[in-house]
Amino acid sequence: MKKSLHVRYFAVLREQRGLGEERVSTGAATAAELYEELRARHGFTLRADRLRVAVNDEFEPWGAAIRDGDSVVFIPPVAGG
């Protein structure tokens, strides 16, 4: 069953997508499945093991289930200076 999610992107993902956030309709069951779907769709260059994921403002493991209406954030490594 398809679910509607609010997805936010930061840093390099935001640059590669050209958007900071979007509504996504997906059949993905987990955060990992969602990221791989979006990576294929948008051409993201980072593998999931280089990112953190938060679901509804809480860091979660990649196997975390996602549900209709969830907010998902993919957080790439950030270089500081």
C-alpha positions in Angstrom: 0.0 0.0 0.0 1.3 3.4 -0.9 2.0 5.9 1.8 2.6 9.7 1.7 5.7 11.0 3.5 7.3 14.4 4.0 11.0 14.0 3.1 13.6 16.6 3.9 17.1 16.8 2.4 20.3 18.6 3.7 23.7 19.5 2.3 24.8 17.5 -0.8 21.4 15.7 -1.0 19.6 19.1 -1.1 22.0 20.2 -3.9 21.6 17.0 -5.9 17.8 17.0 -5.6 17.4 20.8 -6.1 14.9 20.9 -3.3 15.0 21.0 0.5 11.9 19.0 1.0 9.1 17.2 -0.9 6.0 15.0 -0.5 6.7 11.5 -1.6 4.3 8.6 -2.4 6.0 5.3 -1.8 5.5 1.6 -1.2 8.8 1.4 0.8 8.4 -0.3 4.2 11.6 0.9 5.8 13.8 4.0 5.8 16.5 2.0 3.9 14.0 1.0 1.2 12.8 4.6 0.9 16.4 6.0 0.6 17.3 3.4 -2.1 14.1 4.3 -4.1 14.9 8.0 -3.9 18.6 7.4 -4.6 17.7 5.7 -7.9 15.0 8.3 -8.7 17.1 11.4 -8.0 20.7 10.1 -8.7 22.0 10.6 -5.1 25.7 9.7 -5.0 25.9 8.9 -1.2 25.3 5.3 0.0 23.0 4.9 2.9 25.9 3.8 5.2 27.3 7.4 4.8 24.0 9.0 6.2 21.9 9.1 9.3 18.1 8.9 9.1 15.5 10.5 11.4 11.9 9.5 11.4 9.5 12.0 13.1 12.5 13.9 14.5 14.1 10.8 16.1 17.3 9.1 14.9 16.4 5.6 13.8 18.2 2.5 12.4 17.9 2.0 8.7 15.5 -0.9 9.2 13.0 1.3 11.0 9.5 1.0 9.6 7.9 4.1 8.0 4.2 4.8 8.1 1.8 7.0 6.2 2.2 10.6 7.2 5.8 10.2 8.7 8.4 12.9 8.3 11.8 11.5 7.2 15.1 13.3 7.1 18.3 12.1 5.5 21.4 13.6 7.1 24.7 13.5 5.2 28.1 14.0 6.9 28.8 17.6 7.4 32.3 19.1 7.1 33.1 22.0 9.4 35.8 24.5 9.4 
